[in-house]
């Protein structure tokens, strides 16, 4: 079973609510990441989103990456849809770009 939220942060993780964004950027990803940060910090909304995600993930067993928690599924799925990218670009963003690594809970 996937764990919704790991209550203990890892050594390389950052607090998602403390991440700052360039609000003057005209790119679409900072706005998306700011919206995801809002979902993360609003506990009631976050619980509703996770409830829906758990239902979708449970209904779709056998698909997806084993062990990926619902928060990362949401972040990478939303990022992929907003920037209309393929999985190779998404992998590059997830592994190499600082802010994109912070939001799903990875280190810097």
Phi and psi in degrees as a GROMACS rama.xvg file:
@    title "Ramachandran Plot"
@    xaxis  label "Phi"
@    yaxis  label "Psi"
@TYPE xy
-79.4901  140.975  UNK-2
-90.5292  125.541  UNK-3
-64.3178  -54.2123  UNK-4
-136.982  129.203  UNK-5
-84.6594  113.231  UNK-6
-68.1337  -19.3987  UNK-7
-103.008  116.472  UNK-8
-70.8551  146.677  UNK-9
-80.9821  168.412  UNK-10
-61.9274  -36.1438  UNK-11
-93.6649  3.94491  UNK-12
-83.5312  154.248  UNK-13
-117.886  156.891  UNK-14
-73.6286  118.674  UNK-15
-61.412  -35.3795  UNK-16
-70.0679  -16.1813  UNK-17
-95.9338  -0.372386  UNK-18
-74.2197  135.928  UNK-19
-107.917  150.208  UNK-20
-125.372  155.53  UNK-21
-79.6704  102.481  UNK-22
-74.0633  -13.1689  UNK-23
-91.6695  -4.01455  UNK-24
-66.3443  140.94  UNK-25
-96.3033  1.55797  UNK-26
-73.4085  157.165  UNK-27
-84.5113  -20.5766  UNK-28
-70.7799  -38.1266  UNK-29
-60.9149  -35.4043  UNK-30
-66.3366  -40.6105  UNK-31
-64.0046  -46.3  UNK-32
-65.5417  -33.4763  UNK-33
-65.7728  -39.7656  UNK-34
-65.3744  -41.4888  UNK-35
-65.1678  -36.0408  UNK-36
-63.8686  -38.6225  UNK-37
-63.3636  -43.1533  UNK-38
-60.0026  -41.8497  UNK-39
-65.4376  -39.8385  UNK-40
-82.6974  -21.0987  UNK-41
-91.1253  99.6389  UNK-42
-60.9858  -41.9186  UNK-43
-63.7235  -46.0415  UNK-44
-64.5002  -41.8091  UNK-45
-60.5852  -43.0533  UNK-46
-63.5255  -38.5863  UNK-47
-65.1342  -43.9078  UNK-48
-63.8729  -44.179  UNK-49
-65.5252  -34.5541  UNK-50
-62.2379  -44.8295  UNK-51
-65.3555  -44.3128  UNK-52
-62.5545  -42.0376  UNK-53
-60.9876  -39.6159  UNK-54
-65.4835  -39.304  UNK-55
-70.2964  -40.6508  UNK-56
-69.355  -42.045  UNK-57
-64.7336  -35.0111  UNK-58
-74.8916  -17.6153  UNK-59
-113.62  38.0946  UNK-60
-60.6156  143.437  UNK-61
97.406  -13.8242  UNK-62
-111.211  156.665  UNK-63
89.9545  177.255  UNK-64
-84.9035  123.056  UNK-65
-63.4717  134.457  UNK-66
88.3465  -7.77524  UNK-67
-75.3381  124.857  UNK-68
-74.005  160.098  UNK-69
-59.3658  -31.9434  UNK-70
-63.1472  -45.1188  UNK-71
-67.9277  -35.592  UNK-72
-59.8983  -45.2987  UNK-73
-63.5086  -48.1386  UNK-74
-62.202  -52.0502  UNK-75
-70.5986  -34.8108  UNK-76
-65.7441  -44.6132  UNK-77
-65.7246  -42.5618  UNK-78
-61.4567  -43.8461  UNK-79
-62.3248  -41.7724  UNK-80
-72.5607  -39.2488  UNK-81
-68.0291  -42.7374  UNK-82
-93.5339  0.406821  UNK-83
51.6334  56.4113  UNK-84
-113.161  166.352  UNK-85
-88.5093  176.158  UNK-86
-69.9357  -26.045  UNK-87
-66.2678  -43.7637  UNK-88
-67.715  -39.1152  UNK-89
-61.4963  -41.4731  UNK-90
-61.6934  -42.327  UNK-91
-62.0653  -45.2332  UNK-92
-62.8128  -43.272  UNK-93
-67.4746  -34.5576  UNK-94
-91.3202  -26.0716  UNK-95
-118.145  -15.5353  UNK-96
-106.186  125.416  UNK-97
-52.9632  -58.5604  UNK-98
-65.3041  -36.7893  UNK-99
-66.7594  -24.6483  UNK-100
-82.2871  -28.4571  UNK-101
-72.3553  -42.2149  UNK-102
-60.5176  -44.8872  UNK-103
-73.5299  -1.94531  UNK-104
103.143  5.84129  UNK-105
-79.2882  168.203  UNK-106
-74.6606  -169.77  UNK-107
